[in-house]
Amino acid sequence: MPAPFDLNDSNVVVIVGSGAGGGTLGTELAMKGIDVVILEAGARHETWDFINDEWDSFNQLAWKDKRLTSGDWRVAKDFPNLPAWIVKSVGGSTVHWAGASLRFQEHEFKTRTHYGEIADANLLDWPIDLKEMEPWYEKAEYRMGVTRTNGIPGLPGNNNFKVLEAGAKKIGYKEVHTGNMAINSEPRDDRSSCMQIGFCFQGCKSGAKWSTLVAEIPKGEETGHLEVRPECMVLKIEHDASGKVTGVVYADKEGRQHRQKARVVAVAGNSIESPRLLLNSHSSMFPDGMANSSGQVGRNYMRHTTGSVYGVFDKPVHMYRGTTMAGIVRDEARHDPSRGFAGGYEFETLSLGIPFMAAFMMPGDWGKGFASDMEAYRNMAGLWIVGEDMPRADNRITLAEETDENGMPLPNVHFDDHENDTKMREHAYQQGAAIYDAVGAIRTIKTPPYPSTHNLGTNRMSEKAQDGVVNRFGQTHDIPNLFVSDGSQFTTGAAENPTLTIVSLALRQADHIAGRMGRGEL
């Protein structure tokens, strides 16, 4: 473990956030011999601290700080102060994620080209493509131990998957398997294989699931070049007279403020907190917030088109036994406008425990129907819809007048469903129900979107500075030594779970930053 770096050490790289982007970037830079300080707003919980109980785990790990919502999306009605279910803990949302690790398809990097003009959508091609990303995807898949890559076998299918597989194949779907998962199907990287405990969202007590907490940060710390400071909430990024970043101001767990100097700052706090920090870092030189000359900081918020379908059967399924999301149907992930919408979606197995099922199945409902559905819990199979939603300029993060305990304005998350999102969700509801009907479901239940962990956009990557916030390496267009390293740099969202792409971009960004530092350019 390194001795703590000095607050006045202006040679360190400061990273805000320790999740898929920040934790990976920090570890990779440390392994290249670069001194790194990761500032993480949450506490540090290790595998032995995790709790296999949904509500207790939620209270331990979730980002519960108050947020505000607006717009016509269902989440604003059901969970107005919880627009996103992300983690406030070392490892970020990689502690909570289910492990699905899928590459973007070629057309998804160039949606403006392939989808054309879509009214009220702010589509833009990424300044990178699949060919450029393939070696980084390969590196990330090997590092994360993604099943069905590098000779790593797939995970076994639980009952929930077997029902999904049987129904999907009956209605003609072909690409159905237990997924490309960053969960060990056999011992690897000094971590055990999956024990099929079923509490993937609660932190993975066996350590089989890849997270930056267990698989990255300890390796970075072993080099002596990485220091992680938990319970340190970054409030503002500072700059000099030339506009270059000089460091950050953060509050520790007692609320005392400190200033950490930096050679480079990388923001990796998720698509809500990252724009919040940039917007709050306004000054006379940057009156509209840092890196915001384009006016795009906070805009184009995406969260994936989601929803769930549950099938109720006459015999027990016990969907909660086994890996939560090790099951996928990919046939609908194509771009096929004949279905009535642009882009595609996937089905993934999903099971919630009884406490979360009661909260999320039909929020606010009560009565005979709800009670009947809950009584049928052990006879249920479940799937989650994840599809590409449209970026919109007015779907955005802004700063509210209300402030938190550190005096930082709360973020307001505004989201209106695009017509394309609604059509995609309805198509997916119908197809999901058809899967279960094909294998004898007594009835199917369509549930509304939950608070999403897939928060994307808000600091998007663009070729031209006026169209976005960062360039092809996540470097802000306005400030050379300020980077964005999380899912907020996504230009568009694709149909795939985003973590593999976030990790791949972080590995690529580390290579870029180290090279430029070595040449004295940063």
Secondary structure, DSSP 8 states (H G I E B T S, - for coil): ------TT-TTSEEEE--SHHHHHHHHHHHHTT--EEEE-SSB---GGG--SSHHHHHHHHB--S--EEESS-HHHHH-TT-SB--B-BTTGGGTT---B-----GGGG-HHHHH---TT------SS-HHHHHHHHHHHHHHHT-TTSTT-------HHHHHHHHHHHHTT---EES--BSB-SS-BTTB------S-GGGT-TTS-B--IIIIIHHHHHHTT-EEEESS-EEEEEEE-TTS-EEEEEEE-TTS-EEEEE-SEEEE-SHHHHHHHHHHHS--SSSTT-TT-TTS-TT-S-B--EEEEEEEE-SS---TTSS-TT--EE-GGGS--GGGSSSS-EEEEE----HHHHHHHSSTT--SHHHHHHHHTGGGEEEEEEEE-----TTSEEEEEEEE-TTS-EEEEEE----HHHHHHHHHHHHHHHHHHHTTT-SEEEEE---SBS--B-SS-B-SSGGG-SB-TTSBBSS-TTEEE-SGGG-SS--SS-SHHHHHHHHHHHHHHHHHHHHTT--
